[in-house]
Amino acid sequence: MTTKIHAACVDEISRVGLTLSPGQEADCSYFAELYAGLSRIHVLKAAVPDKGYDSNAIRGQLALDRIQPVIPPKSNRKEQISYD
């Protein structure tokens, strides 16, 4: 039995969202909750989650809000996406 901590931060010192999940659940299922909790006063130019958040839905949501996704692609992704 494990637990994951999901945190949303706007910089190196400001945490703005935090949630816990069971270790066996997919990280990407917690993105919406964390993203909805971000204040709109924080203007984000890029989002840098780990590859557990690599999904077309998350990339699409970020694109709608004009936020550059900097997400490493999962190794099993059919269409590899470059990132920097």
ZIVENPE-V857324 format. One record per residue. N is the residue number from 0. RES is the residue in three letters. SS is DSSP state (helix for helix, strand for strand, loop for the rest). D_LAST is the distance of its C-alpha to the last C-alpha in whole Angstrom. Layout:
BEGIN
n:res:ss:d_last
N:RES:SS:D_LAST
N:RES:SS:D_LAST
END
This chain:
BEGIN
n:res:ss:d_last
0:MET:loop:34
1:THR:loop:31
2:THR:strand:29
3:LYS:strand:26
4:ILE:strand:25
5:HIS:strand:22
6:ALA:strand:21
7:ALA:strand:20
8:CYS:strand:19
9:VAL:loop:18
10:ASP:loop:18
11:GLU:loop:19
12:ILE:loop:22
13:SER:loop:23
14:ARG:strand:23
15:VAL:strand:24
16:GLY:strand:25
17:LEU:strand:26
18:THR:strand:27
19:LEU:strand:28
20:SER:strand:28
21:PRO:strand:30
22:GLY:loop:28
23:GLN:loop:28
24:GLU:loop:27
25:ALA:loop:24
26:ASP:helix:21
27:CYS:helix:20
28:SER:helix:24
29:TYR:helix:24
30:PHE:helix:21
31:ALA:helix:23
32:GLU:helix:26
33:LEU:helix:23
34:TYR:helix:22
35:ALA:helix:25
36:GLY:loop:26
37:LEU:loop:24
38:SER:loop:26
39:ARG:loop:25
40:ILE:loop:26
41:HIS:loop:22
42:VAL:loop:20
43:LEU:loop:17
44:LYS:loop:14
45:ALA:strand:11
46:ALA:strand:12
47:VAL:loop:10
48:PRO:loop:12
49:ASP:loop:13
50:LYS:helix:13
51:GLY:helix:17
52:TYR:helix:16
53:ASP:loop:14
54:SER:loop:17
55:ASN:helix:18
56:ALA:helix:20
57:ILE:helix:17
58:ARG:helix:15
59:GLY:helix:18
60:GLN:helix:19
61:LEU:helix:16
62:ALA:helix:16
63:LEU:helix:20
64:ASP:loop:19
65:ARG:loop:17
66:ILE:loop:14
67:GLN:strand:11
68:PRO:strand:10
69:VAL:loop:7
70:ILE:loop:9
71:PRO:loop:9
72:PRO:loop:11
73:LYS:loop:15
74:SER:loop:16
75:ASN:loop:19
76:ARG:loop:17
77:LYS:loop:19
78:GLU:loop:17
79:GLN:loop:13
80:ILE:loop:10
81:SER:loop:7
82:TYR:loop:4
83:ASP:loop:0
END
